[in-house]
Amino acid sequence: MTKAILRSSSQKTLPLKLMNNPISTAGDYAHTLISKHYLHMIQQEQGVLVDNDPEYLHDMRVESRRLSTALRVFGGIVTLPKAAREPRVLALTKALGQLRDLDVQITAIKTDYSHRLNSSQQKLVNKAVMALEKRRTQAFTEVKSRLTGSSYQKLKTAYEDWLQNPQYTSLANLPLQLLIPELLSPLLSVLLLHPAWLISVNEASAESKQVLHHLRKTCKYVRYQAEFFTCYYSQAFQDWVDELKELQNDLGKVQDACVLLQLLTDELPDRAELPELQQLIQTDQINLMKNWETLRNKYLDADFRHHLHQMILIPSIPTLCS
């Protein structure tokens, strides 16, 4: 069954209030975002359980992340039942992520690297892939158990109840436009103070790669939150969000390559080596980081940092948010 067919059978009308008028209060906007990402998330369930199209899993993982980000951003504005709070969503995201990461690694081996190796290394890699596929079977069992279990059903019930009868704090009545700079400023500080900007491209230690991986996660969180408010800012803001996405993707591929090598090492016979694959992965990592020096110097530039702070201080009244 194709994704389009599955989606058409489970599609729900989103109770979004974002029509032709801008959202007036923080509470209205919080309800809109939580509704949107919750409903988008559960619309992927059937496709994930059928397990014929990896895009369902990818989309459900992304929407669960966006939902948890919305809960964090608007945590001081909404009052949610315990079963709907961020820790419950993060637990789901973790299970989905473990399965999705294995899909990414197996696909990378089969499509990006295997055909570029000599026959002896291909045989070793194929054995490792078989072991990873067994891991995937176990990870899928965990996801299936979670999506059909009572905890997840309670989560859905809690959201359905809250969306019909939302509860807020007193901050919910304030105009959203008034609060946006305060919502974005702390996150911008986290991004600009990240130690990864001090790492040169020539530093290839395991420790530096972990710091860069952490920057990738920071970029993802900043981007998700910033995307909530792009309709309140100019094209320059959107360009900045796009830049974060590109950096996040590049750093993600670098990390995926590191994880791939470790997974293969764990699954290969003792003393087996893959020098060709290691060289291919290292070359790909170098290519992905070719623009790093330019980008990190940009984020260390005082004028650019000042520009980012100034940009988020003055949101405008949007004509349409989506």
DAQUIRA-V873475 format. One line per field, one symbol per residue. ss: DSSP state (A for helix, B for strand, O for the rest). burial: b if it has 16 or more other ideal C-beta (glycine too) atoms within 10 Angstrom, else e. A space follows every 50 residues. Layout:
BEGIN
ss: ???
burial: ???
END
This chain:
BEGIN
ss: OOAAAAAAAAOOOOOOOOOOOOOOBAAAAAAAAAAAAAAAAAOOAAAAAA OOOAAAAAAAAAAAAAAAAAAAAOOOOBOOOAAAOAAAAAAAAAAAAAAA AAAAAAAAAAAAAAAAOOAAAAAAAAAAAAAAAAAAAAAAAAAAAAAOOA AAAAAAAAAAAAAAOOOBOAAAAOBAAAAAAAAAAAAAAAAAOOAAAAOO OOOOOAAAAAAAAAAAAAAAAAAAAAAOOAAAOOAAAAAAAAAAAAAAAA AAAAAAAAAAAAAAAAAOOOOOOOAAAAAAAAAAAAAAOOOAAAAAAAAO OAAAAAAAAAAAAOOOOOOOOO
burial: eeeeebeeeeeeeeeeebeeebbebbbbbbbbbbbbbbbbbbbbbebbee eebbebbbbbbbbbbbbbbbbbbbebbbebeebbbbebbbebbebbbbbb bbbbbbebbeeebeeebeeebbebbeebbeebeebbeebbeebeeebeee ebeebeebbeebeeebebeeebeeebbebbbebbeebbeebeebebbebe eeeeeeebbebbbebbebbbbbbbbbebbbbbbeeebeebbeebbebbeb bbbbbbbbebeebbeebbeeeeebebbeebbeebbeebbeebeeebeebe eeeeeeebeebbeebeebeebe
END
